[in-house]
Amino acid sequence: MKGYIEDAFPKTQWKAQYEAAGQKNYDRATRENWEFTNGLNSDMNAFIAANNALARWTMKGMLDLKKEVMIAEEFWDFLSGAGTYNDLLDCFETAGIELRPEIDAYFGRFNRT
């Protein structure tokens, strides 16, 4: 977790992020104190959930996200011209409306409630 924090956050935020991730429980947890192990685990899970957008830290430094990566509207309009992304969304919406009964029937097989 420490490496994750150091890769994802500026140095000025490390201490606060360590604490948010459960560092206060770490020493006792490593001595097989299960109460603190559970606390550490809960803190780490909450930290990861709260910082899910930073899960892409592995890309840090590998790509210039502003110049080398395009997603959504920027990507589709780049490929096929202005308006392509919205046309694509309209196609998916139309297909979803038309196929709704078939989609519901398919996923209904997995509903265990």
C-alpha positions in Angstrom: 0.0 0.0 0.0 2.9 2.3 0.8 4.2 2.0 -2.8 0.8 2.6 -4.2 0.5 5.8 -2.2 3.9 7.1 -3.1 3.2 6.5 -6.8 -0.2 8.0 -6.8 0.1 11.0 -4.5 2.5 14.0 -4.1 5.0 13.6 -1.3 3.2 16.3 0.7 0.1 14.0 1.0 1.9 10.8 1.9 1.5 11.0 5.7 -2.2 11.7 5.5 -2.7 9.0 2.9 -0.8 6.4 5.0 -3.0 7.2 8.0 -6.2 7.0 5.8 -5.0 3.6 4.6 -4.7 2.2 8.1 -1.1 2.7 9.1 -2.1 3.2 12.7 -3.0 -0.5 12.8 0.0 -1.9 10.9 2.5 -2.6 13.8 0.0 -4.4 16.0 -1.5 -6.3 13.0 2.0 -7.6 12.1 2.2 -9.1 15.6 -0.9 -11.3 14.9 -3.3 -9.1 16.7 -6.4 -10.0 14.8 -8.4 -7.1 16.0 -5.9 -4.7 14.5 -5.5 -6.9 11.4 -9.2 -6.5 10.8 -8.9 -2.8 11.4 -6.0 -2.6 8.9 -8.0 -4.6 6.4 -11.1 -2.4 6.7 -9.1 0.8 6.5 -7.2 -0.4 3.4 -10.4 -1.5 1.7 -12.1 1.8 2.4 -9.0 3.6 1.2 -8.9 1.7 -2.1 -12.7 2.2 -2.6 -12.4 5.9 -2.0 -9.4 6.2 -4.3 -10.5 3.9 -7.1 -9.8 6.4 -9.8 -6.1 6.2 -8.8 -6.1 2.4 -9.5 -4.5 3.4 -12.8 -1.3 4.4 -11.0 0.6 1.8 -13.0 0.2 4.0 -16.0 1.8 6.9 -14.3 4.7 8.1 -16.3 4.1 5.6 -19.1 1.7 7.8 -21.2 1.0 11.4 -21.5 -2.7 11.1 -20.9 -3.5 14.5 -22.4 -1.6 13.9 -25.6 -1.6 10.1 -26.1 -4.9 8.7 -24.8 -8.4 9.5 -26.1 -11.6 8.1 -24.7 -15.3 8.4 -25.3 -16.4 11.3 -27.5 -12.9 12.5 -28.3 -11.9 9.0 -29.4 -14.9 8.2 -31.6 -15.1 11.6 -33.2 -11.4 11.4 -34.0 -11.9 8.1 -35.7 -15.0 9.0 -37.8 -15.6 12.7 -37.5 -17.7 15.0 -35.4 -20.9 13.5 -34.1 -19.8 9.9 -34.3 -19.9 9.4 -30.6 -23.4 10.6 -30.2 -24.5 8.6 -33.2 -23.0 5.5 -31.6 -24.8 6.2 -28.3 -28.1 6.6 -30.2 -27.5 3.2 -31.9 -26.9 1.5 -28.5 -29.9 3.1 -27.0 -32.1 2.0 -29.9 -30.8 -1.5 -29.8 -31.3 -1.6 -26.0 -34.9 -0.5 -26.4 -35.7 -2.9 -29.2 -33.9 -5.8 -27.5 -35.0 -5.1 -23.9 -37.3 -8.2 -23.6 -34.5 -10.5 -24.8 -31.9 -8.8 -22.7 -34.1 -9.0 -19.6 -34.9 -12.7 -20.3 -31.2 -13.5 -20.6 -30.1 -11.7 -17.4 -33.2 -13.0 -15.6 -31.6 -16.4 -15.6 -28.9 -15.1 -13.2 -31.3 -13.3 -10.8 -31.2 -15.3 -7.6 -33.5 -13.1 -5.5 
